[in-house]
């Protein structure tokens, strides 16, 4: 499955610190539990990537007719 392909799979996402000083991204879906641990520096890099992706998605949404919640053309 590619990043731009839609899916009907629903999942829960939790993010928080562990007692070992790591940052855990925990994904739970039907029949799947996926704990992903990152050191704080890696977690900050992921956060930067998420912010950049959110900004790019917002730009795409604003640039489409009737798209996103921004000031797109209507």
PyMOL commands that set and color helices and strands:
alter all, ss='L'
color gray80, all
select helices_A, chain A and resi 40-62
alter helices_A, ss='H'
color red, helices_A
select strands_A, chain A and resi 11-17+23-29+32-38
alter strands_A, ss='S'
color yellow, strands_A
deselect
rebuild
show_as cartoon
